[in-house]
Amino acid sequence: MNRDAIVIGAGIVGAACAAELAALGMQVEVLEAAGVGGGATAAGMGHIVVMNDSPAELALSAYSRELWLSLAPSLRASDAFARCGTLWVAADDEEFDAARSLRDAFADGGVEAELLDEAALRECEPSLAAPMAGGLLVRDDAIVYAPGAAQWLLRHSLGYRNICVREGCEVTALSSGGVRLANGEMIHADVVVVANGLSAQRLLPELPIVPKKGHLLIADRYPGYLRHQVLELGYIKSAHQTQGASVAFNAQPRPTGQILLGSSRQFDTLDAAVEWSVLAGMLQRAARYLPALPSMNAIRAWTGFRAASPDGLPLIGPAGDALPGVWMAAGHEGLGVTTSLATAKLLAAQIMGTRAAIDAAPYRVDRFAMECRHGA
């Protein structure tokens, strides 16, 4: 295969980048150290959600959600795409004011959301504890089985015949014309996309990304117990905390009838072991919103690591002048599944020299260096 591009990493972001470049006619070789759809892709909830921590986050997540909604009819049943919507729950009047502000911000970004009072919230999601002040319903948010979607992008998307996937290939070094594997093999291409999450730092140690550890737990099948992905309004603050440990209520109804529970965030650790104190705090938090939860049967708990940048936005674009032809798509933290398709579009537009649907500047790799120079 005469490759035009190499994509390092076959998680959801790498798969999306490979599929987008292949659809544009490029011959793409995907190098994955483990298996397709592993790492953070396999460890997460697969929530496709519009978020608004910043205008750039809103623009990227809203654009990518529309791409997912367009892609959904082509996905397989096994990819478990479901347009279940997101229900943001306000426990008190202060959080209800926050829900109103979030609705207004979404409206400014062209995202539809419906404010619910206490009665409407109860009708929308009867399993929630009472009393709650209300909530915000974002009907077009969705869920997907992300490892399956990554596999679909590489094997069934438009241009898939232009993609070659090699698993068990660890990249140990980058150059302006290709990569070197752990076995010493050199592979050459004019375009190299680094999309392997936290492992990107092994290749580019100066990257400003850090690991965030998270816990998840899945319960037995309880069909009809939850209708929507349900989160507390405090989740937004927790999601972008920059130090310490935190937990927040986040529950998802899987198409199987199972209940998937999150979430937690921890810094300064790469220990993948389940920490029972963190898990207990997460479950206690969830039980405040779902009172029937303690009576449910838990099946499995696990952890994963998200690659987070200092400002919570991904790194999308050229790696730097020292490595011409090397491009970055990493640092998506908890929004890798949501923003994967938009990331691929933005990256491809820069590689091809075309105009993207949204401004790519907020996600530039060199933005932190630019801030430092500005501050100096």
Secondary structure, DSSP 4 states (H G I P E B T S, - for coil): ---SEEEE--SHHHHHHHHHHHHTT--EEEEESS-TT-HHHHHS--EE----SSHHHHHHHHHHHHHHHHHGGGS-GGG--B---EEEEE-SHHHHHHHHHHHHHHHHTT---EEEEHHHHHHH-TTS-S---EEEEETT-EE--HHHHHHHHHHTSTTGGGEEEEES--EEEEETTEEEETTS-EEE-SEEEE--GGGHHHH-TT---EEEEEEEEEEEE-TTS-SSEEEETTHHHHHT--SSEEEEEEEEE-TTSEEEEEEEEE-S----S--HHHHHHHHHHHHHH-TTGGGSPEEEEEEEEEEE-TTS--EEEE--TTSTTEEEEE-BGGGHHHHHHHHHHHHHHHHHT---SS--GGG-TTHHHHHHHHH-
